[in-house]
Amino acid sequence: MKKLFAVLGDPIGHSMSPIMLNDILSFYEIDAHYHPFHVRRDELETAVKGLKAIGISGFNITIPHKSTIIPFLDEIDELALSIGAVNTVVNENGKFIGYNTDGYGFIKGLNPYISSFSDKKVLVIGAGGAARAIYFTMAKMKPLAMDIANRTVLKAQELIDACPYESNSKALSLEEAELYLNEYDVVIQTTMIGMYPKISETPISLKLLKSQSLVCDIIYNPLETQFLMEARQKGATVQNGIEMFVYQGALAFEKWTGIFPDVKRMRENVLQQLGGVKC
């Protein structure tokens, strides 16, 4: 019997996951289909019950349901529970178990550049949902230091205080982050600043960025934000949000099938899709 996988969101038409994951299911000759479902907030509980009734094998959750879905699942992984967000659900013998692969997806994407964080000072810009997933997951890797800079310093401090894993961290204003920028080995931009159509905006000045830094931006439209372009011009190594997107999908696929997929193929598929996107 053909297996069914899905992604739930509102809106959902923009999602690149169906093309990427249907291609990789076909590549591994798995008799399954991955389908996008447009689910409004007030329909979420009904949708989850319906997916359980038809025996769906697993599904992804995207904006705005990553937190609101939690009460409708049977079990939540420890990390996903601490983050307060789920992006992947696995059907294990009729039980829906929620995971968060966003943070691990981001970190897997850094593997070509970083094998250990124990000697790295990290700056996370932003204190929203993506920052929370990355910060909590990376805290388990025990970096030398990991600070959070945000427009509202109190929100950055609340994120630090909420993390269940011990971390050497400070909450900074964006202005303070600019002043101390030369201290950081890794800079991670997690806000939507610089996304199309406001492509000329940047969250902070990179005047004091050191050239040996790795600078990441979770945005992938445009493929190179103004922030990454300025970092590259300063001599830094840069990475856009495609790696995080691809690896979080790869980790979800692994949880559903037991196969860690060909991420190169998945990346190329996403880049092909982005070829038709305004950048």
VENKA-V53024 format. One record per residue. N is the residue number from 1. RES is the residue in three letters. PHI is phi in whole degrees, -180 to 180 (* if undefined). BURIAL is I if it has 16 or more other C-alpha atoms within 10 Angstrom, else O. Layout:
BEGIN
n->N res->RES phi->PHI burial->BURIAL
n->N res->RES phi->PHI burial->BURIAL
END
This chain:
BEGIN
n->1 res->MET phi->* burial->O
n->2 res->LYS phi->-64 burial->O
n->3 res->LYS phi->-82 burial->O
n->4 res->LEU phi->-121 burial->I
n->5 res->PHE phi->-123 burial->I
n->6 res->ALA phi->-158 burial->I
n->7 res->VAL phi->-134 burial->I
n->8 res->LEU phi->-111 burial->I
n->9 res->GLY phi->-169 burial->I
n->10 res->ASP phi->-152 burial->I
n->11 res->PRO phi->-81 burial->O
n->12 res->ILE phi->-136 burial->I
n->13 res->GLY phi->-62 burial->O
n->14 res->HIS phi->-82 burial->O
n->15 res->SER phi->-63 burial->O
n->16 res->MET phi->-91 burial->O
n->17 res->SER phi->-61 burial->I
n->18 res->PRO phi->-59 burial->I
n->19 res->ILE phi->-65 burial->I
n->20 res->MET phi->-63 burial->I
n->21 res->LEU phi->-82 burial->I
n->22 res->ASN phi->-66 burial->I
n->23 res->ASP phi->-63 burial->I
n->24 res->ILE phi->-75 burial->I
n->25 res->LEU phi->-63 burial->I
n->26 res->SER phi->-66 burial->O
n->27 res->PHE phi->-60 burial->O
n->28 res->TYR phi->-93 burial->O
n->29 res->GLU phi->54 burial->O
n->30 res->ILE phi->-94 burial->O
n->31 res->ASP phi->-77 burial->O
n->32 res->ALA phi->-157 burial->O
n->33 res->HIS phi->-136 burial->I
n->34 res->TYR phi->-111 burial->I
n->35 res->HIS phi->-124 burial->I
n->36 res->PRO phi->-85 burial->I
n->37 res->PHE phi->-120 burial->I
n->38 res->HIS phi->-82 burial->I
n->39 res->VAL phi->-123 burial->I
n->40 res->ARG phi->-77 burial->O
n->41 res->ARG phi->-55 burial->O
n->42 res->ASP phi->-78 burial->O
n->43 res->GLU phi->-105 burial->O
n->44 res->LEU phi->-63 burial->I
n->45 res->GLU phi->-60 burial->I
n->46 res->THR phi->-62 burial->O
n->47 res->ALA phi->-64 burial->I
n->48 res->VAL phi->-64 burial->I
n->49 res->LYS phi->-62 burial->O
n->50 res->GLY phi->-65 burial->O
n->51 res->LEU phi->-65 burial->I
n->52 res->LYS phi->-68 burial->I
n->53 res->ALA phi->-64 burial->O
n->54 res->ILE phi->-89 burial->O
n->55 res->GLY phi->75 burial->I
n->56 res->ILE phi->-57 burial->I
n->57 res->SER phi->-80 burial->I
n->58 res->GLY phi->175 burial->I
n->59 res->PHE phi->-158 burial->I
n->60 res->ASN phi->-101 burial->I
n->61 res->ILE phi->-128 burial->I
n->62 res->THR phi->-125 burial->I
n->63 res->ILE phi->-55 burial->O
n->64 res->PRO phi->-107 burial->O
n->65 res->HIS phi->-102 burial->I
n->66 res->LYS phi->-62 burial->I
n->67 res->SER phi->-96 burial->I
n->68 res->THR phi->-70 burial->O
n->69 res->ILE phi->-77 burial->I
n->70 res->ILE phi->-53 burial->I
n->71 res->PRO phi->-64 burial->O
n->72 res->PHE phi->-96 burial->O
n->73 res->LEU phi->-102 burial->I
n->74 res->ASP phi->-83 burial->O
n->75 res->GLU phi->-144 burial->I
n->76 res->ILE phi->-128 burial->I
n->77 res->ASP phi->-57 burial->O
n->78 res->GLU phi->-55 burial->O
n->79 res->LEU phi->-66 burial->I
n->80 res->ALA phi->-61 burial->I
n->81 res->LEU phi->-66 burial->I
n->82 res->SER phi->-69 burial->I
n->83 res->ILE phi->-69 burial->I
n->84 res->GLY phi->83 burial->I
n->85 res->ALA phi->-152 burial->I
n->86 res->VAL phi->-123 burial->I
n->87 res->ASN phi->-121 burial->I
n->88 res->THR phi->-140 burial->I
n->89 res->VAL phi->-123 burial->I
n->90 res->VAL phi->-114 burial->I
n->91 res->ASN phi->-90 burial->I
n->92 res->GLU phi->-110 burial->O
n->93 res->ASN phi->54 burial->O
n->94 res->GLY phi->90 burial->O
n->95 res->LYS phi->-103 burial->O
n->96 res->PHE phi->-88 burial->I
n->97 res->ILE phi->-114 burial->I
n->98 res->GLY phi->-98 burial->I
n->99 res->TYR phi->-132 burial->I
n->100 res->ASN phi->-126 burial->I
n->101 res->THR phi->-102 burial->I
n->102 res->ASP phi->-63 burial->I
n->103 res->GLY phi->-65 burial->I
n->104 res->TYR phi->-66 burial->I
n->105 res->GLY phi->-63 burial->I
n->106 res->PHE phi->-62 burial->I
n->107 res->ILE phi->-67 burial->I
n->108 res->LYS phi->-60 burial->I
n->109 res->GLY phi->-67 burial->I
n->110 res->LEU phi->-88 burial->I
n->111 res->ASN phi->-53 burial->O
n->112 res->PRO phi->-63 burial->O
n->113 res->TYR phi->-111 burial->O
n->114 res->ILE phi->-135 burial->O
n->115 res->SER phi->-98 burial->O
n->116 res->SER phi->-147 burial->O
n->117 res->PHE phi->-100 burial->I
n->118 res->SER phi->-63 burial->O
n->119 res->ASP phi->-114 burial->O
n->120 res->LYS phi->-111 burial->I
n->121 res->LYS phi->-100 burial->I
n->122 res->VAL phi->-117 burial->I
n->123 res->LEU phi->-117 burial->I
n->124 res->VAL phi->-105 burial->I
n->125 res->ILE phi->-101 burial->I
n->126 res->GLY phi->109 burial->I
n->127 res->ALA phi->-139 burial->I
n->128 res->GLY phi->-91 burial->O
n->129 res->GLY phi->-63 burial->I
n->130 res->ALA phi->-67 burial->I
n->131 res->ALA phi->-61 burial->I
n->132 res->ARG phi->-62 burial->I
n->133 res->ALA phi->-63 burial->I
n->134 res->ILE phi->-69 burial->I
n->135 res->TYR phi->-63 burial->I
n->136 res->PHE phi->-63 burial->I
n->137 res->THR phi->-68 burial->I
n->138 res->MET phi->-69 burial->I
n->139 res->ALA phi->-59 burial->I
n->140 res->LYS phi->-67 burial->O
n->141 res->MET phi->-84 burial->O
n->142 res->LYS phi->56 burial->I
n->143 res->PRO phi->-66 burial->I
n->144 res->LEU phi->-57 burial->O
n->145 res->ALA phi->-156 burial->I
n->146 res->MET phi->-148 burial->I
n->147 res->ASP phi->-101 burial->I
n->148 res->ILE phi->-122 burial->I
n->149 res->ALA phi->-111 burial->I
n->150 res->ASN phi->-150 burial->I
n->151 res->ARG phi->-57 burial->O
n->152 res->THR phi->-104 burial->O
n->153 res->VAL phi->-63 burial->I
n->154 res->LEU phi->-59 burial->O
n->155 res->LYS phi->-66 burial->I
n->156 res->ALA phi->-64 burial->I
n->157 res->GLN phi->-66 burial->I
n->158 res->GLU phi->-63 burial->O
n->159 res->LEU phi->-65 burial->I
n->160 res->ILE phi->-61 burial->I
n->161 res->ASP phi->-66 burial->O
n->162 res->ALA phi->-80 burial->O
n->163 res->CYS phi->-68 burial->I
n->164 res->PRO phi->-80 burial->O
n->165 res->TYR phi->-110 burial->I
n->166 res->GLU phi->-65 burial->O
n->167 res->SER phi->-151 burial->I
n->168 res->ASN phi->-85 burial->O
n->169 res->SER phi->-137 burial->I
n->170 res->LYS phi->-130 burial->O
n->171 res->ALA phi->-94 burial->I
n->172 res->LEU phi->-126 burial->I
n->173 res->SER phi->-77 burial->I
n->174 res->LEU phi->-63 burial->I
n->175 res->GLU phi->-67 burial->O
n->176 res->GLU phi->-65 burial->O
n->177 res->ALA phi->-60 burial->I
n->178 res->GLU phi->-62 burial->I
n->179 res->LEU phi->-69 burial->O
n->180 res->TYR phi->-100 burial->O
n->181 res->LEU phi->-59 burial->I
n->182 res->ASN phi->-72 burial->I
n->183 res->GLU phi->-86 burial->I
n->184 res->TYR phi->-99 burial->I
n->185 res->ASP phi->-88 burial->I
n->186 res->VAL phi->-133 burial->I
n->187 res->VAL phi->-122 burial->I
n->188 res->ILE phi->-121 burial->I
n->189 res->GLN phi->-94 burial->I
n->190 res->THR phi->-112 burial->I
n->191 res->THR phi->-89 burial->I
n->192 res->MET phi->-92 burial->I
n->193 res->ILE phi->-67 burial->I
n->194 res->GLY phi->100 burial->I
n->195 res->MET phi->-75 burial->I
n->196 res->TYR phi->-56 burial->I
n->197 res->PRO phi->-95 burial->O
n->198 res->LYS phi->-90 burial->O
n->199 res->ILE phi->-78 burial->I
n->200 res->SER phi->-92 burial->O
n->201 res->GLU phi->-87 burial->O
n->202 res->THR phi->-135 burial->I
n->203 res->PRO phi->-75 burial->I
n->204 res->ILE phi->-144 burial->I
n->205 res->SER phi->-77 burial->I
n->206 res->LEU phi->-105 burial->I
n->207 res->LYS phi->-55 burial->O
n->208 res->LEU phi->-100 burial->O
n->209 res->LEU phi->-64 burial->I
n->210 res->LYS phi->-86 burial->I
n->211 res->SER phi->-67 burial->I
n->212 res->GLN phi->-84 burial->O
n->213 res->SER phi->-71 burial->I
n->214 res->LEU phi->-104 burial->I
n->215 res->VAL phi->-117 burial->I
n->216 res->CYS phi->-120 burial->I
n->217 res->ASP phi->-134 burial->I
n->218 res->ILE phi->-76 burial->I
n->219 res->ILE phi->-76 burial->I
n->220 res->TYR phi->-131 burial->I
n->221 res->ASN phi->-139 burial->I
n->222 res->PRO phi->-79 burial->I
n->223 res->LEU phi->-63 burial->I
n->224 res->GLU phi->-124 burial->I
n->225 res->THR phi->-70 burial->I
n->226 res->GLN phi->-57 burial->I
n->227 res->PHE phi->-59 burial->I
n->228 res->LEU phi->-69 burial->I
n->229 res->MET phi->-62 burial->O
n->230 res->GLU phi->-66 burial->I
n->231 res->ALA phi->-65 burial->I
n->232 res->ARG phi->-63 burial->I
n->233 res->GLN phi->-66 burial->O
n->234 res->LYS phi->-83 burial->I
n->235 res->GLY phi->97 burial->O
n->236 res->ALA phi->-77 burial->I
n->237 res->THR phi->-82 burial->I
n->238 res->VAL phi->-124 burial->I
n->239 res->GLN phi->-146 burial->I
n->240 res->ASN phi->-91 burial->I
n->241 res->GLY phi->-80 burial->I
n->242 res->ILE phi->-64 burial->I
n->243 res->GLU phi->-61 burial->I
n->244 res->MET phi->-62 burial->I
n->245 res->PHE phi->-63 burial->I
n->246 res->VAL phi->-66 burial->I
n->247 res->TYR phi->-72 burial->I
n->248 res->GLN phi->-65 burial->I
n->249 res->GLY phi->-70 burial->I
n->250 res->ALA phi->-65 burial->I
n->251 res->LEU phi->-69 burial->I
n->252 res->ALA phi->-64 burial->I
n->253 res->PHE phi->-59 burial->I
n->254 res->GLU phi->-63 burial->O
n->255 res->LYS phi->-66 burial->I
n->256 res->TRP phi->-79 burial->I
n->257 res->THR phi->-118 burial->O
n->258 res->GLY phi->81 burial->O
n->259 res->ILE phi->-112 burial->O
n->260 res->PHE phi->-86 burial->O
n->261 res->PRO phi->-81 burial->I
n->262 res->ASP phi->-75 burial->O
n->263 res->VAL phi->-71 burial->I
n->264 res->LYS phi->-63 burial->O
n->265 res->ARG phi->-63 burial->O
n->266 res->MET phi->-64 burial->I
n->267 res->ARG phi->-63 burial->I
n->268 res->GLU phi->-62 burial->O
n->269 res->ASN phi->-63 burial->I
n->270 res->VAL phi->-63 burial->I
n->271 res->LEU phi->-62 burial->O
n->272 res->GLN phi->-63 burial->O
n->273 res->GLN phi->-65 burial->O
n->274 res->LEU phi->-70 burial->I
n->275 res->GLY phi->-61 burial->O
n->276 res->GLY phi->-100 burial->O
n->277 res->VAL phi->-98 burial->O
n->278 res->LYS phi->-65 burial->O
n->279 res->CYS phi->-123 burial->O
END
